[in-house]
Amino acid sequence: MERQRELLETSLLRVLHVLLTEQSVSRTAMKLGLSQPAVSNSLRRLRDITGDVLLVRGKAGMVATERARELLAYAGEALQAIDRITRPAGEFDPHTSTRSFRLGAPDYLDALFLPNIAEALCRLAPQARLTVQPINADYDYQAALENGDLDVVIGNWLEPPPQLHISRLFDDEVVCMLGAQHPLAERGISLRHYLELRHLAPTPYVSERSSFIDGQLAERGLHRNIHMTIPYFGLVPYILMSTDLVFTTGRQFAQHYARHLPVRVLPAPVEFPPMRFYQLWHERTHHAPEVTWLRRLVAEVALGLTESAPQAGAAIITTDG
């Protein structure tokens, strides 16, 4: 029966690499700060482990065997891998990084938040890549964060999962959007109007949770008449421009389209609390320098949005009964 060979520990691997590079026991001992007998003993162990004599005598000293030349390359690669594994994580350098970042977000952030994140990433990390994963009811974003398919998720769910890390981004005032041609576009919306009007609403993007708007209405014993649902927020202003529907959303989203299209932004007749947006991430990336940098970037973009946003009530139109 073949005798079982001993395992090759890191210290012995370093001796192997220097021995095969220097091709001398004495020079190896000097370079590693070891005694010559200690290096000779390591050479005997290495011969037993590899099944090769490794070094043989030549005219000018020791010469590496063909097998040893092959092992020298393997030993160098192995030591580099060990050094990378054992080296503490260093500072993340966005300017040279080629990392692919993965961000999950519902598409109502497309209008201005995500483009600003994309602009900042291109400017600060020009070689990095960004993939945005749309969040909907069929996508398990919690599993994606856990297994590494996503780095960060942005959302505004009423009850974010408690097992994930959370960081607040910004609050947004709840308003109503109407097409400019709507009969109430210049008059405003009363509570009676709001409950009687036909509403446009987004298709739920998280199946187990009600939307922020409907959850708040339910707490007040109110129910709106949802006449149409759509999965894409980018279609909202165009539907409003040709219908009598009303859409309840955050001011930043509504104000963005009101600057370019014939839609009106009106105060909501219900005292909704602000829509709170935050980012979520898993413990597995909590201390990862590159993901920490991404979270900081998202937070800075969110801060810029709140600083440049119009003051609440800037587009207020008086309501009537």
C-alpha positions as CSV (number, residue, x, y, z in Angstrom):
1,M,0.0,0.0,0.0
2,E,1.3,3.5,-0.9
3,R,2.3,5.5,2.1
4,Q,0.0,8.5,2.6
5,R,1.9,11.8,1.9
6,E,1.8,14.6,4.4
7,L,-0.1,17.8,3.6
8,L,1.8,20.8,2.2
9,E,1.4,23.7,4.6
10,T,2.1,27.4,3.6
11,S,5.5,27.6,5.3
12,L,6.7,24.6,3.4
13,L,5.3,25.9,0.2
14,R,7.3,29.1,0.6
15,V,10.5,27.0,1.2
16,L,9.7,25.1,-2.0
17,H,9.3,28.3,-4.0
18,V,12.6,29.8,-2.8
19,L,14.5,26.5,-3.1
20,L,13.4,26.1,-6.7
21,T,14.1,29.8,-7.5
22,E,17.6,29.9,-5.8
23,Q,18.5,26.2,-6.5
24,S,20.6,26.4,-3.4
25,V,20.0,25.2,0.2
26,S,22.4,27.8,1.6
27,R,21.0,30.8,-0.3
28,T,17.4,29.6,0.6
29,A,18.4,29.4,4.3
30,M,19.9,32.9,4.2
31,K,16.9,34.4,2.3
32,L,14.3,32.9,4.7
33,G,16.3,33.4,7.9
34,L,16.5,29.6,8.6
35,S,19.3,27.2,9.3
36,Q,20.7,25.1,6.6
37,P,19.8,21.9,8.4
38,A,16.2,23.2,8.6
39,V,16.1,23.8,4.9
40,S,17.6,20.4,4.1
41,N,15.0,18.8,6.3
42,S,12.3,20.7,4.4
43,L,13.8,19.6,1.1
44,R,13.5,16.0,2.2
45,R,9.9,16.5,3.2
46,L,9.1,18.2,-0.1
47,R,10.7,15.3,-2.1
48,D,8.5,12.9,-0.2
49,I,5.3,15.0,-0.8
50,T,5.9,15.6,-4.5
51,G,7.5,12.3,-5.3
52,D,10.3,14.0,-7.1
53,V,13.9,14.8,-6.1
54,L,13.3,18.4,-7.2
55,L,17.0,19.4,-7.2
56,V,19.9,17.4,-8.6
57,R,23.7,18.1,-8.7
58,G,25.1,19.8,-11.8
59,K,28.5,21.3,-12.8
60,A,27.9,24.6,-11.1
61,G,25.7,23.5,-8.3
62,M,22.1,22.3,-7.9
63,V,19.8,22.1,-10.9
64,A,16.0,21.9,-10.8
65,T,14.4,18.8,-12.4
66,E,11.8,19.2,-15.1
67,R,9.0,18.4,-12.6
68,A,10.5,21.1,-10.3
69,R,10.3,23.7,-13.0
70,E,6.6,22.9,-13.4
71,L,6.1,23.1,-9.7
72,L,7.8,26.5,-9.4
73,A,5.0,28.1,-11.4
74,Y,2.3,26.3,-9.4
75,A,4.0,27.4,-6.1
76,G,4.1,31.0,-7.2
77,E,0.5,31.0,-8.2
78,A,-0.5,29.3,-4.9
79,L,1.5,31.8,-2.8
80,Q,-0.1,34.7,-4.6
81,A,-3.6,33.3,-3.9
82,I,-2.8,32.7,-0.2
83,D,-1.5,36.3,0.1
84,R,-4.7,37.6,-1.5
85,I,-6.8,35.5,0.9
86,T,-4.9,36.4,4.1
87,R,-4.4,40.1,3.2
88,P,-7.0,42.4,4.9
89,A,-9.4,44.1,2.5
90,G,-7.8,47.4,1.4
91,E,-9.4,50.7,0.4
92,F,-11.6,50.5,-2.6
93,D,-10.3,52.6,-5.6
94,P,-13.3,53.5,-7.8
95,H,-11.1,55.1,-10.4
96,T,-9.4,51.8,-11.3
97,S,-12.2,49.3,-10.4
98,T,-13.7,47.2,-13.1
99,R,-16.3,45.7,-10.8
100,S,-19.9,45.0,-11.9
101,F,-22.3,46.6,-9.4
102,R,-25.8,45.2,-9.2
103,L,-28.7,47.4,-8.0
104,G,-32.3,46.4,-7.5
105,A,-35.0,49.1,-7.8
106,P,-38.6,49.5,-8.9
107,D,-38.9,51.5,-12.1
108,Y,-40.6,54.5,-10.5
109,L,-37.1,55.6,-9.7
110,D,-36.1,55.7,-13.3
111,A,-37.2,59.3,-13.9
112,L,-34.4,61.0,-12.0
113,F,-32.8,59.0,-9.2
114,L,-31.3,56.1,-11.2
115,P,-30.0,58.4,-14.0
116,N,-28.2,60.4,-11.3
117,I,-26.7,57.3,-9.9
118,A,-25.6,56.2,-13.3
119,E,-24.0,59.7,-14.0
120,A,-22.2,59.6,-10.7
121,L,-20.9,56.1,-11.3
122,C,-19.6,56.9,-14.8
123,R,-17.9,60.0,-13.4
124,L,-16.3,58.5,-10.3
125,A,-15.8,54.8,-11.4
126,P,-15.4,55.1,-15.2
127,Q,-14.4,51.4,-15.7
128,A,-17.0,49.9,-13.4
129,R,-20.3,48.5,-14.7
130,L,-23.8,48.9,-13.4
131,T,-26.7,46.4,-13.8
132,V,-30.2,47.5,-12.6
133,Q,-32.6,44.7,-11.8
134,P,-36.3,45.7,-11.8
135,I,-38.1,44.7,-8.6
136,N,-41.5,43.2,-9.1
137,A,-43.8,40.7,-7.3
138,D,-42.1,37.7,-9.1
139,Y,-38.5,38.6,-8.1
140,D,-37.1,37.4,-4.8
141,Y,-34.8,40.4,-4.0
142,Q,-34.1,39.1,-0.5
143,A,-32.6,35.8,-1.9
144,A,-30.8,37.9,-4.6
145,L,-29.1,40.0,-1.8
146,E,-28.2,36.8,0.1
147,N,-26.6,34.9,-2.8
148,G,-24.8,37.9,-4.4
149,D,-27.0,38.5,-7.4
150,L,-27.7,42.0,-6.0
151,D,-25.5,44.3,-4.0
152,V,-28.1,46.9,-2.9
153,V,-31.9,47.3,-3.2
154,I,-33.7,50.6,-3.1
155,G,-37.4,50.7,-2.1
156,N,-40.1,52.3,0.0
157,W,-42.0,49.3,1.4
158,L,-44.1,50.0,4.5
159,E,-42.3,47.2,6.5
160,P,-38.8,46.4,5.1
161,P,-37.5,42.9,6.0
162,P,-36.0,43.1,9.5
163,Q,-33.1,40.7,8.7
164,L,-31.6,43.1,6.2
165,H,-29.5,46.2,6.9
166,I,-31.3,49.5,6.1
167,S,-30.2,53.0,5.5
168,R,-32.7,55.9,5.0
169,L,-32.3,57.9,1.8
170,F,-35.0,60.6,1.6
171,D,-38.6,61.4,2.3
172,D,-41.0,62.5,-0.4
173,E,-44.3,64.3,-0.1
174,V,-47.3,62.4,-1.5
175,V,-49.2,64.3,-4.2
176,C,-51.7,63.7,-7.0
177,M,-51.0,63.8,-10.8
178,L,-53.6,64.7,-13.4
179,G,-53.5,65.4,-17.1
180,A,-53.7,69.2,-17.8
181,Q,-57.0,68.7,-19.6
182,H,-58.6,67.1,-16.5
183,P,-61.7,69.1,-15.2
184,L,-60.0,69.3,-11.7
185,A,-56.6,70.2,-13.0
186,E,-57.1,73.9,-12.1
187,R,-59.6,73.5,-9.2
188,G,-57.8,70.9,-7.0
189,I,-59.0,67.7,-5.5
190,S,-61.2,67.4,-2.4
191,L,-61.5,64.2,-0.4
192,R,-64.9,63.6,-2.0
193,H,-63.4,64.0,-5.4
194,Y,-60.5,61.7,-4.5
195,L,-62.7,58.8,-3.5
196,E,-65.0,59.3,-6.5
197,L,-62.4,59.7,-9.2
198,R,-61.0,56.8,-11.2
199,H,-57.4,56.0,-10.2
200,L,-54.4,54.8,-12.1
201,A,-52.2,52.6,-9.9
202,P,-48.9,50.7,-10.4
203,T,-49.0,46.9,-10.5
204,P,-47.9,45.7,-7.1
205,Y,-44.1,45.0,-7.2
206,V,-44.0,43.1,-4.0
207,S,-46.7,40.5,-3.7
208,E,-46.8,40.1,0.1
209,R,-47.2,43.8,0.9
210,S,-49.8,46.3,0.0
211,S,-48.8,49.6,-1.6
212,F,-47.8,52.5,0.5
213,I,-50.9,54.5,-0.7
214,D,-53.5,51.8,-0.2
215,G,-52.0,50.8,3.1
216,Q,-52.4,54.3,4.4
217,L,-55.9,54.7,3.1
218,A,-56.9,51.4,4.7
219,E,-55.7,52.6,8.1
220,R,-58.2,55.5,7.7
221,G,-61.0,53.2,6.6
222,L,-60.8,54.6,3.1
223,H,-60.7,52.9,-0.3
224,R,-60.0,54.4,-3.7
225,N,-61.4,53.3,-7.0
226,I,-58.5,51.8,-8.9
227,H,-59.7,51.7,-12.5
228,M,-56.4,50.8,-14.2
229,T,-53.1,49.3,-13.2
230,I,-49.8,49.4,-15.2
231,P,-46.4,47.8,-14.6
232,Y,-44.3,50.7,-16.0
233,F,-44.2,54.1,-14.3
234,G,-42.8,55.7,-17.4
235,L,-46.3,55.3,-19.0
236,V,-48.0,57.2,-16.2
237,P,-47.9,60.8,-17.6
238,Y,-48.9,59.7,-21.1
239,I,-52.0,57.9,-19.8
240,L,-52.9,60.8,-17.6
241,M,-52.6,63.2,-20.6
242,S,-55.4,61.3,-22.5
243,T,-57.7,60.1,-19.7
244,D,-59.6,61.4,-16.6
245,L,-57.5,59.2,-14.3
246,V,-55.6,60.4,-11.2
247,F,-52.3,59.0,-10.0
248,T,-51.0,59.3,-6.4
249,T,-47.3,59.3,-6.1
250,G,-44.2,61.1,-4.7
251,R,-43.6,64.8,-5.5
252,Q,-40.2,64.2,-7.0
253,F,-41.6,61.8,-9.6
254,A,-44.6,64.0,-10.4
255,Q,-42.7,67.2,-10.5
256,H,-40.1,65.8,-13.0
257,Y,-42.8,65.1,-15.6
258,A,-44.8,68.3,-14.9
259,R,-41.7,70.2,-16.0
260,H,-41.8,68.7,-19.5
261,L,-45.3,67.4,-20.1
262,P,-48.9,68.7,-19.8
263,V,-49.6,67.2,-16.4
264,R,-50.5,68.9,-13.2
265,V,-49.3,68.3,-9.6
266,L,-51.9,68.8,-6.9
267,P,-51.8,68.4,-3.2
268,A,-53.3,65.1,-2.0
269,P,-56.5,65.6,0.0
270,V,-55.5,62.9,2.5
271,E,-52.7,63.7,5.0
272,F,-50.4,60.9,3.9
273,P,-47.1,60.6,5.8
274,P,-44.1,61.1,3.6
275,M,-43.0,58.3,1.4
276,R,-39.7,57.1,2.9
277,F,-37.1,55.7,0.6
278,Y,-34.2,53.6,1.9
279,Q,-31.6,51.1,0.7
280,L,-31.3,47.5,1.9
281,W,-28.3,45.2,1.9
282,H,-27.4,41.8,3.3
283,E,-24.9,41.1,6.1
284,R,-22.6,39.3,3.6
285,T,-21.7,42.6,2.0
286,H,-22.0,44.8,5.1
287,H,-18.2,45.3,5.4
288,A,-17.3,44.8,1.7
289,P,-15.3,48.0,0.7
290,E,-16.7,48.2,-2.8
291,V,-20.4,47.7,-1.7
292,T,-19.9,50.2,1.1
293,W,-18.7,52.7,-1.5
294,L,-21.8,52.0,-3.7
295,R,-24.1,52.6,-0.7
296,R,-22.3,55.8,0.1
297,L,-22.7,56.9,-3.6
298,V,-26.5,56.1,-3.5
299,A,-26.8,58.1,-0.3
300,E,-25.0,61.1,-1.7
301,V,-27.2,61.1,-4.9
302,A,-30.3,60.9,-2.7
303,L,-29.0,63.9,-0.6
304,G,-28.5,65.8,-3.8
305,L,-32.1,65.2,-4.8
306,T,-33.5,66.4,-1.6
307,E,-31.4,69.6,-1.6
308,S,-32.5,70.4,-5.2
309,A,-36.1,69.4,-4.8
310,P,-38.9,72.1,-4.8
311,Q,-40.2,73.0,-1.4
312,A,-43.4,71.1,-0.4
313,G,-46.4,73.1,-1.4
314,A,-44.6,74.9,-4.2
315,A,-47.3,73.8,-6.7
316,I,-50.3,73.9,-4.4
317,I,-53.7,74.6,-6.0
318,T,-56.6,75.4,-3.7
319,T,-59.1,72.6,-3.3
320,D,-62.8,72.9,-3.1
321,G,-65.6,70.7,-1.8
